Amino acid sequence: MGFDDLLAANAHYAASFSDTGMAGAAAKELAVVTCIDSRIDPLKVLGLAPGDAKIIRNAGARVTDDALRSLTLAHNLLGAKRICVIAHTECAMVGTSETELRARVANAAHVDSCEIDLLPVDDQLATLAADLERIRTAPLLQNVTDLGGFVFNVRTGALTQVL
């Protein structure tokens, strides 16, 4: 398949592109951690435009060490004073175990073991609370003004603040 479709789409985009002069800082002083699920368009979900927020995505919307690294940079260097973590309904990471995920990956990759922690989620709200606590207690994120945990419903489009 390659990338010809992407390059063609980009050529169309670039043909009408005009540099807005937008800065690299988060115009709405917001950083968002959310899942890689393709059903989630964080800018649309939050009524934002490009440049408004720093978007950090990973499987399960987890506040991993790498997410903390990105949040640290977004907060201290790129103006993100508010942070929201957005989990979602019907997440493939919820309700499975590390063993189950490793087996599925091994089956797909044809490799016997997985060298990384896949971070499945047993209890989505408890995990979200623990991830928010990681942010709250991170030494380099002490000046965050607002921190919230949310769940996005992939069937209705509704966003609910749960923490």
PyMOL commands that place a pseudoatom at each C-alpha (Angstrom):
pseudoatom trace, name=CA, resn=MET, resi=1, chain=A, elem=C, hetatm=0, pos=[0.000, 0.000, 0.000]
pseudoatom trace, name=CA, resn=GLY, resi=2, chain=A, elem=C, hetatm=0, pos=[2.807, 2.410, 0.813]
pseudoatom trace, name=CA, resn=PHE, resi=3, chain=A, elem=C, hetatm=0, pos=[2.211, 6.085, 1.490]
pseudoatom trace, name=CA, resn=ASP, resi=4, chain=A, elem=C, hetatm=0, pos=[1.179, 7.386, -1.923]
pseudoatom trace, name=CA, resn=ASP, resi=5, chain=A, elem=C, hetatm=0, pos=[-2.327, 8.211, -0.688]
pseudoatom trace, name=CA, resn=LEU, resi=6, chain=A, elem=C, hetatm=0, pos=[-0.905, 10.269, 2.175]
pseudoatom trace, name=CA, resn=LEU, resi=7, chain=A, elem=C, hetatm=0, pos=[1.555, 12.108, -0.034]
pseudoatom trace, name=CA, resn=ALA, resi=8, chain=A, elem=C, hetatm=0, pos=[-1.198, 12.880, -2.557]
pseudoatom trace, name=CA, resn=ALA, resi=9, chain=A, elem=C, hetatm=0, pos=[-3.448, 14.192, 0.197]
pseudoatom trace, name=CA, resn=ASN, resi=10, chain=A, elem=C, hetatm=0, pos=[-0.601, 16.294, 1.541]
pseudoatom trace, name=CA, resn=ALA, resi=11, chain=A, elem=C, hetatm=0, pos=[0.121, 17.732, -1.900]
pseudoatom trace, name=CA, resn=HIS, resi=12, chain=A, elem=C, hetatm=0, pos=[-3.515, 18.845, -2.076]
pseudoatom trace, name=CA, resn=TYR, resi=13, chain=A, elem=C, hetatm=0, pos=[-3.260, 20.315, 1.438]
pseudoatom trace, name=CA, resn=ALA, resi=14, chain=A, elem=C, hetatm=0, pos=[0.058, 22.055, 0.757]
pseudoatom trace, name=CA, resn=ALA, resi=15, chain=A, elem=C, hetatm=0, pos=[-1.270, 23.600, -2.462]
pseudoatom trace, name=CA, resn=SER, resi=16, chain=A, elem=C, hetatm=0, pos=[-3.687, 25.746, -0.476]
pseudoatom trace, name=CA, resn=PHE, resi=17, chain=A, elem=C, hetatm=0, pos=[-1.646, 25.989, 2.749]
pseudoatom trace, name=CA, resn=SER, resi=18, chain=A, elem=C, hetatm=0, pos=[-0.894, 29.392, 4.130]
pseudoatom trace, name=CA, resn=ASP, resi=19, chain=A, elem=C, hetatm=0, pos=[1.382, 29.928, 7.097]
pseudoatom trace, name=CA, resn=THR, resi=20, chain=A, elem=C, hetatm=0, pos=[-0.655, 31.497, 9.876]
pseudoatom trace, name=CA, resn=GLY, resi=21, chain=A, elem=C, hetatm=0, pos=[2.408, 32.482, 11.854]
pseudoatom trace, name=CA, resn=MET, resi=22, chain=A, elem=C, hetatm=0, pos=[0.949, 30.533, 14.764]
pseudoatom trace, name=CA, resn=ALA, resi=23, chain=A, elem=C, hetatm=0, pos=[3.293, 30.124, 17.708]
pseudoatom trace, name=CA, resn=GLY, resi=24, chain=A, elem=C, hetatm=0, pos=[4.201, 26.715, 19.127]
pseudoatom trace, name=CA, resn=ALA, resi=25, chain=A, elem=C, hetatm=0, pos=[2.621, 27.508, 22.505]
pseudoatom trace, name=CA, resn=ALA, resi=26, chain=A, elem=C, hetatm=0, pos=[-0.824, 26.207, 23.492]
pseudoatom trace, name=CA, resn=ALA, resi=27, chain=A, elem=C, hetatm=0, pos=[-3.130, 29.156, 22.745]
pseudoatom trace, name=CA, resn=LYS, resi=28, chain=A, elem=C, hetatm=0, pos=[-5.782, 27.889, 25.185]
pseudoatom trace, name=CA, resn=GLU, resi=29, chain=A, elem=C, hetatm=0, pos=[-3.109, 27.000, 27.780]
pseudoatom trace, name=CA, resn=LEU, resi=30, chain=A, elem=C, hetatm=0, pos=[-4.277, 23.368, 27.582]
pseudoatom trace, name=CA, resn=ALA, resi=31, chain=A, elem=C, hetatm=0, pos=[-2.628, 19.965, 27.365]
pseudoatom trace, name=CA, resn=VAL, resi=32, chain=A, elem=C, hetatm=0, pos=[-4.718, 16.868, 26.686]
pseudoatom trace, name=CA, resn=VAL, resi=33, chain=A, elem=C, hetatm=0, pos=[-3.804, 13.240, 27.282]
pseudoatom trace, name=CA, resn=THR, resi=34, chain=A, elem=C, hetatm=0, pos=[-6.096, 10.897, 25.387]
pseudoatom trace, name=CA, resn=CYS, resi=35, chain=A, elem=C, hetatm=0, pos=[-6.228, 7.511, 23.705]
pseudoatom trace, name=CA, resn=ILE, resi=36, chain=A, elem=C, hetatm=0, pos=[-5.016, 6.589, 20.233]
pseudoatom trace, name=CA, resn=ASP, resi=37, chain=A, elem=C, hetatm=0, pos=[-8.506, 5.342, 19.359]
pseudoatom trace, name=CA, resn=SER, resi=38, chain=A, elem=C, hetatm=0, pos=[-9.315, 6.632, 15.878]
pseudoatom trace, name=CA, resn=ARG, resi=39, chain=A, elem=C, hetatm=0, pos=[-12.871, 7.505, 16.911]
pseudoatom trace, name=CA, resn=ILE, resi=40, chain=A, elem=C, hetatm=0, pos=[-11.556, 10.380, 19.039]
pseudoatom trace, name=CA, resn=ASP, resi=41, chain=A, elem=C, hetatm=0, pos=[-10.770, 13.719, 17.400]
pseudoatom trace, name=CA, resn=PRO, resi=42, chain=A, elem=C, hetatm=0, pos=[-9.552, 15.688, 20.444]
pseudoatom trace, name=CA, resn=LEU, resi=43, chain=A, elem=C, hetatm=0, pos=[-9.777, 19.114, 18.822]
pseudoatom trace, name=CA, resn=LYS, resi=44, chain=A, elem=C, hetatm=0, pos=[-13.364, 18.580, 17.680]
pseudoatom trace, name=CA, resn=VAL, resi=45, chain=A, elem=C, hetatm=0, pos=[-14.410, 16.917, 20.947]
pseudoatom trace, name=CA, resn=LEU, resi=46, chain=A, elem=C, hetatm=0, pos=[-13.238, 19.986, 22.876]
pseudoatom trace, name=CA, resn=GLY, resi=47, chain=A, elem=C, hetatm=0, pos=[-14.259, 22.639, 20.346]
pseudoatom trace, name=CA, resn=LEU, resi=48, chain=A, elem=C, hetatm=0, pos=[-10.639, 23.592, 19.702]
pseudoatom trace, name=CA, resn=ALA, resi=49, chain=A, elem=C, hetatm=0, pos=[-8.625, 24.616, 16.663]
pseudoatom trace, name=CA, resn=PRO, resi=50, chain=A, elem=C, hetatm=0, pos=[-5.058, 23.718, 15.682]
pseudoatom trace, name=CA, resn=GLY, resi=51, chain=A, elem=C, hetatm=0, pos=[-2.673, 25.538, 18.000]
pseudoatom trace, name=CA, resn=ASP, resi=52, chain=A, elem=C, hetatm=0, pos=[-5.077, 25.671, 20.938]
pseudoatom trace, name=CA, resn=ALA, resi=53, chain=A, elem=C, hetatm=0, pos=[-3.726, 22.672, 22.855]
pseudoatom trace, name=CA, resn=LYS, resi=54, chain=A, elem=C, hetatm=0, pos=[-0.919, 20.168, 23.137]
pseudoatom trace, name=CA, resn=ILE, resi=55, chain=A, elem=C, hetatm=0, pos=[-2.306, 16.702, 22.393]
pseudoatom trace, name=CA, resn=ILE, resi=56, chain=A, elem=C, hetatm=0, pos=[-0.590, 13.629, 23.837]
pseudoatom trace, name=CA, resn=ARG, resi=57, chain=A, elem=C, hetatm=0, pos=[-1.949, 10.273, 22.699]
pseudoatom trace, name=CA, resn=ASN, resi=58, chain=A, elem=C, hetatm=0, pos=[-1.222, 6.714, 23.725]
pseudoatom trace, name=CA, resn=ALA, resi=59, chain=A, elem=C, hetatm=0, pos=[-3.095, 3.442, 24.092]
pseudoatom trace, name=CA, resn=GLY, resi=60, chain=A, elem=C, hetatm=0, pos=[-5.501, 3.768, 27.011]
pseudoatom trace, name=CA, resn=ALA, resi=61, chain=A, elem=C, hetatm=0, pos=[-4.897, 7.500, 27.611]
pseudoatom trace, name=CA, resn=ARG, resi=62, chain=A, elem=C, hetatm=0, pos=[-2.333, 6.632, 30.267]
pseudoatom trace, name=CA, resn=VAL, resi=63, chain=A, elem=C, hetatm=0, pos=[-0.080, 9.057, 32.113]
pseudoatom trace, name=CA, resn=THR, resi=64, chain=A, elem=C, hetatm=0, pos=[3.071, 7.095, 31.390]
pseudoatom trace, name=CA, resn=ASP, resi=65, chain=A, elem=C, hetatm=0, pos=[6.624, 8.297, 31.965]
pseudoatom trace, name=CA, resn=ASP, resi=66, chain=A, elem=C, hetatm=0, pos=[6.677, 9.527, 28.374]
pseudoatom trace, name=CA, resn=ALA, resi=67, chain=A, elem=C, hetatm=0, pos=[3.342, 11.319, 28.775]
pseudoatom trace, name=CA, resn=LEU, resi=68, chain=A, elem=C, hetatm=0, pos=[4.771, 13.013, 31.899]
pseudoatom trace, name=CA, resn=ARG, resi=69, chain=A, elem=C, hetatm=0, pos=[7.819, 14.049, 29.862]
pseudoatom trace, name=CA, resn=SER, resi=70, chain=A, elem=C, hetatm=0, pos=[5.578, 15.620, 27.225]
pseudoatom trace, name=CA, resn=LEU, resi=71, chain=A, elem=C, hetatm=0, pos=[3.359, 17.262, 29.845]
pseudoatom trace, name=CA, resn=THR, resi=72, chain=A, elem=C, hetatm=0, pos=[6.433, 18.687, 31.568]
pseudoatom trace, name=CA, resn=LEU, resi=73, chain=A, elem=C, hetatm=0, pos=[7.582, 20.311, 28.334]
pseudoatom trace, name=CA, resn=ALA, resi=74, chain=A, elem=C, hetatm=0, pos=[4.078, 21.456, 27.381]
pseudoatom trace, name=CA, resn=HIS, resi=75, chain=A, elem=C, hetatm=0, pos=[3.586, 23.033, 30.797]
pseudoatom trace, name=CA, resn=ASN, resi=76, chain=A, elem=C, hetatm=0, pos=[6.969, 24.592, 31.425]
pseudoatom trace, name=CA, resn=LEU, resi=77, chain=A, elem=C, hetatm=0, pos=[7.945, 25.631, 27.900]
pseudoatom trace, name=CA, resn=LEU, resi=78, chain=A, elem=C, hetatm=0, pos=[4.767, 25.788, 25.815]
pseudoatom trace, name=CA, resn=GLY, resi=79, chain=A, elem=C, hetatm=0, pos=[2.230, 27.508, 28.062]
pseudoatom trace, name=CA, resn=ALA, resi=80, chain=A, elem=C, hetatm=0, pos=[-0.049, 24.615, 29.050]
pseudoatom trace, name=CA, resn=LYS, resi=81, chain=A, elem=C, hetatm=0, pos=[-1.419, 25.565, 32.459]
pseudoatom trace, name=CA, resn=ARG, resi=82, chain=A, elem=C, hetatm=0, pos=[-4.468, 23.263, 32.331]
pseudoatom trace, name=CA, resn=ILE, resi=83, chain=A, elem=C, hetatm=0, pos=[-4.332, 19.498, 31.828]
pseudoatom trace, name=CA, resn=CYS, resi=84, chain=A, elem=C, hetatm=0, pos=[-7.153, 17.110, 31.064]
pseudoatom trace, name=CA, resn=VAL, resi=85, chain=A, elem=C, hetatm=0, pos=[-6.927, 13.357, 30.728]
pseudoatom trace, name=CA, resn=ILE, resi=86, chain=A, elem=C, hetatm=0, pos=[-9.644, 11.897, 28.516]
pseudoatom trace, name=CA, resn=ALA, resi=87, chain=A, elem=C, hetatm=0, pos=[-10.412, 8.188, 28.654]
pseudoatom trace, name=CA, resn=HIS, resi=88, chain=A, elem=C, hetatm=0, pos=[-13.256, 6.782, 26.556]
pseudoatom trace, name=CA, resn=THR, resi=89, chain=A, elem=C, hetatm=0, pos=[-15.976, 4.191, 26.443]
pseudoatom trace, name=CA, resn=GLU, resi=90, chain=A, elem=C, hetatm=0, pos=[-15.364, 0.894, 24.648]
pseudoatom trace, name=CA, resn=CYS, resi=91, chain=A, elem=C, hetatm=0, pos=[-11.598, 1.205, 25.096]
pseudoatom trace, name=CA, resn=ALA, resi=92, chain=A, elem=C, hetatm=0, pos=[-9.775, -1.963, 24.042]
pseudoatom trace, name=CA, resn=MET, resi=93, chain=A, elem=C, hetatm=0, pos=[-7.353, -1.524, 26.961]
pseudoatom trace, name=CA, resn=VAL, resi=94, chain=A, elem=C, hetatm=0, pos=[-10.144, -1.818, 29.541]
pseudoatom trace, name=CA, resn=GLY, resi=95, chain=A, elem=C, hetatm=0, pos=[-11.180, -5.151, 30.991]
pseudoatom trace, name=CA, resn=THR, resi=96, chain=A, elem=C, hetatm=0, pos=[-8.250, -7.187, 29.758]
pseudoatom trace, name=CA, resn=SER, resi=97, chain=A, elem=C, hetatm=0, pos=[-5.111, -8.395, 31.474]
pseudoatom trace, name=CA, resn=GLU, resi=98, chain=A, elem=C, hetatm=0, pos=[-1.433, -7.987, 30.709]
pseudoatom trace, name=CA, resn=THR, resi=99, chain=A, elem=C, hetatm=0, pos=[-1.298, -11.729, 29.983]
pseudoatom trace, name=CA, resn=GLU, resi=100, chain=A, elem=C, hetatm=0, pos=[-4.215, -11.527, 27.542]
pseudoatom trace, name=CA, resn=LEU, resi=101, chain=A, elem=C, hetatm=0, pos=[-2.767, -8.518, 25.749]
pseudoatom trace, name=CA, resn=ARG, resi=102, chain=A, elem=C, hetatm=0, pos=[0.678, -10.111, 25.529]
pseudoatom trace, name=CA, resn=ALA, resi=103, chain=A, elem=C, hetatm=0, pos=[-0.872, -13.250, 24.036]
pseudoatom trace, name=CA, resn=ARG, resi=104, chain=A, elem=C, hetatm=0, pos=[-2.790, -11.226, 21.441]
pseudoatom trace, name=CA, resn=VAL, resi=105, chain=A, elem=C, hetatm=0, pos=[0.319, -9.239, 20.494]
pseudoatom trace, name=CA, resn=ALA, resi=106, chain=A, elem=C, hetatm=0, pos=[2.428, -12.404, 20.322]
pseudoatom trace, name=CA, resn=ASN, resi=107, chain=A, elem=C, hetatm=0, pos=[-0.180, -14.028, 18.088]
pseudoatom trace, name=CA, resn=ALA, resi=108, chain=A, elem=C, hetatm=0, pos=[-0.244, -11.019, 15.760]
pseudoatom trace, name=CA, resn=ALA, resi=109, chain=A, elem=C, hetatm=0, pos=[3.525, -10.439, 15.761]
pseudoatom trace, name=CA, resn=HIS, resi=110, chain=A, elem=C, hetatm=0, pos=[4.495, -14.140, 15.756]
pseudoatom trace, name=CA, resn=VAL, resi=111, chain=A, elem=C, hetatm=0, pos=[6.880, -13.483, 18.615]
pseudoatom trace, name=CA, resn=ASP, resi=112, chain=A, elem=C, hetatm=0, pos=[6.703, -15.385, 21.894]
pseudoatom trace, name=CA, resn=SER, resi=113, chain=A, elem=C, hetatm=0, pos=[7.080, -12.504, 24.316]
pseudoatom trace, name=CA, resn=CYS, resi=114, chain=A, elem=C, hetatm=0, pos=[6.515, -8.793, 24.599]
pseudoatom trace, name=CA, resn=GLU, resi=115, chain=A, elem=C, hetatm=0, pos=[9.301, -6.699, 26.065]
pseudoatom trace, name=CA, resn=ILE, resi=116, chain=A, elem=C, hetatm=0, pos=[7.122, -3.754, 27.072]
pseudoatom trace, name=CA, resn=ASP, resi=117, chain=A, elem=C, hetatm=0, pos=[4.415, -3.200, 29.667]
pseudoatom trace, name=CA, resn=LEU, resi=118, chain=A, elem=C, hetatm=0, pos=[1.168, -2.844, 27.702]
pseudoatom trace, name=CA, resn=LEU, resi=119, chain=A, elem=C, hetatm=0, pos=[-0.680, -1.180, 30.618]
pseudoatom trace, name=CA, resn=PRO, resi=120, chain=A, elem=C, hetatm=0, pos=[-4.137, -2.746, 30.498]
pseudoatom trace, name=CA, resn=VAL, resi=121, chain=A, elem=C, hetatm=0, pos=[-6.873, -1.134, 32.575]
pseudoatom trace, name=CA, resn=ASP, resi=122, chain=A, elem=C, hetatm=0, pos=[-8.946, -3.171, 35.017]
pseudoatom trace, name=CA, resn=ASP, resi=123, chain=A, elem=C, hetatm=0, pos=[-10.950, -0.285, 36.524]
pseudoatom trace, name=CA, resn=GLN, resi=124, chain=A, elem=C, hetatm=0, pos=[-11.063, 2.743, 34.227]
pseudoatom trace, name=CA, resn=LEU, resi=125, chain=A, elem=C, hetatm=0, pos=[-12.060, 5.306, 36.865]
pseudoatom trace, name=CA, resn=ALA, resi=126, chain=A, elem=C, hetatm=0, pos=[-9.505, 4.066, 39.413]
pseudoatom trace, name=CA, resn=THR, resi=127, chain=A, elem=C, hetatm=0, pos=[-6.806, 4.125, 36.746]
pseudoatom trace, name=CA, resn=LEU, resi=128, chain=A, elem=C, hetatm=0, pos=[-7.826, 7.626, 35.698]
pseudoatom trace, name=CA, resn=ALA, resi=129, chain=A, elem=C, hetatm=0, pos=[-7.660, 8.765, 39.344]
pseudoatom trace, name=CA, resn=ALA, resi=130, chain=A, elem=C, hetatm=0, pos=[-4.196, 7.217, 39.748]
pseudoatom trace, name=CA, resn=ASP, resi=131, chain=A, elem=C, hetatm=0, pos=[-2.974, 8.862, 36.551]
pseudoatom trace, name=CA, resn=LEU, resi=132, chain=A, elem=C, hetatm=0, pos=[-4.271, 12.257, 37.700]
pseudoatom trace, name=CA, resn=GLU, resi=133, chain=A, elem=C, hetatm=0, pos=[-2.423, 11.730, 40.977]
pseudoatom trace, name=CA, resn=ARG, resi=134, chain=A, elem=C, hetatm=0, pos=[0.797, 11.124, 38.996]
pseudoatom trace, name=CA, resn=ILE, resi=135, chain=A, elem=C, hetatm=0, pos=[0.330, 14.550, 37.418]
pseudoatom trace, name=CA, resn=ARG, resi=136, chain=A, elem=C, hetatm=0, pos=[-0.688, 16.198, 40.705]
pseudoatom trace, name=CA, resn=THR, resi=137, chain=A, elem=C, hetatm=0, pos=[2.463, 14.954, 42.462]
pseudoatom trace, name=CA, resn=ALA, resi=138, chain=A, elem=C, hetatm=0, pos=[4.927, 15.423, 39.598]
pseudoatom trace, name=CA, resn=PRO, resi=139, chain=A, elem=C, hetatm=0, pos=[7.551, 17.931, 40.803]
pseudoatom trace, name=CA, resn=LEU, resi=140, chain=A, elem=C, hetatm=0, pos=[7.746, 19.697, 37.434]
pseudoatom trace, name=CA, resn=LEU, resi=141, chain=A, elem=C, hetatm=0, pos=[3.973, 20.116, 37.154]
pseudoatom trace, name=CA, resn=GLN, resi=142, chain=A, elem=C, hetatm=0, pos=[3.322, 21.882, 40.449]
pseudoatom trace, name=CA, resn=ASN, resi=143, chain=A, elem=C, hetatm=0, pos=[2.100, 25.066, 38.759]
pseudoatom trace, name=CA, resn=VAL, resi=144, chain=A, elem=C, hetatm=0, pos=[-0.713, 23.431, 36.784]
pseudoatom trace, name=CA, resn=THR, resi=145, chain=A, elem=C, hetatm=0, pos=[-3.820, 25.519, 37.472]
pseudoatom trace, name=CA, resn=ASP, resi=146, chain=A, elem=C, hetatm=0, pos=[-6.536, 23.035, 36.507]
pseudoatom trace, name=CA, resn=LEU, resi=147, chain=A, elem=C, hetatm=0, pos=[-6.473, 19.243, 36.287]
pseudoatom trace, name=CA, resn=GLY, resi=148, chain=A, elem=C, hetatm=0, pos=[-9.414, 17.071, 35.286]
pseudoatom trace, name=CA, resn=GLY, resi=149, chain=A, elem=C, hetatm=0, pos=[-10.319, 13.531, 34.335]
pseudoatom trace, name=CA, resn=PHE, resi=150, chain=A, elem=C, hetatm=0, pos=[-12.944, 12.901, 31.678]
pseudoatom trace, name=CA, resn=VAL, resi=151, chain=A, elem=C, hetatm=0, pos=[-14.629, 10.065, 29.802]
pseudoatom trace, name=CA, resn=PHE, resi=152, chain=A, elem=C, hetatm=0, pos=[-15.626, 10.502, 26.162]
pseudoatom trace, name=CA, resn=ASN, resi=153, chain=A, elem=C, hetatm=0, pos=[-18.550, 8.418, 24.945]
pseudoatom trace, name=CA, resn=VAL, resi=154, chain=A, elem=C, hetatm=0, pos=[-17.650, 7.125, 21.478]
pseudoatom trace, name=CA, resn=ARG, resi=155, chain=A, elem=C, hetatm=0, pos=[-21.334, 6.452, 20.660]
pseudoatom trace, name=CA, resn=THR, resi=156, chain=A, elem=C, hetatm=0, pos=[-22.853, 9.805, 21.676]
pseudoatom trace, name=CA, resn=GLY, resi=157, chain=A, elem=C, hetatm=0, pos=[-19.914, 12.223, 21.455]
pseudoatom trace, name=CA, resn=ALA, resi=158, chain=A, elem=C, hetatm=0, pos=[-20.601, 13.372, 25.023]
pseudoatom trace, name=CA, resn=LEU, resi=159, chain=A, elem=C, hetatm=0, pos=[-17.719, 14.276, 27.296]
pseudoatom trace, name=CA, resn=THR, resi=160, chain=A, elem=C, hetatm=0, pos=[-18.258, 13.828, 31.044]
pseudoatom trace, name=CA, resn=GLN, resi=161, chain=A, elem=C, hetatm=0, pos=[-15.953, 15.111, 33.762]
pseudoatom trace, name=CA, resn=VAL, resi=162, chain=A, elem=C, hetatm=0, pos=[-15.587, 12.291, 36.272]
pseudoatom trace, name=CA, resn=LEU, resi=163, chain=A, elem=C, hetatm=0, pos=[-12.666, 13.586, 38.381]
for i in range(1, 163): cmd.bond("trace and resi %d" % i, "trace and resi %d" % (i + 1))
show_as sticks, trace
zoom trace
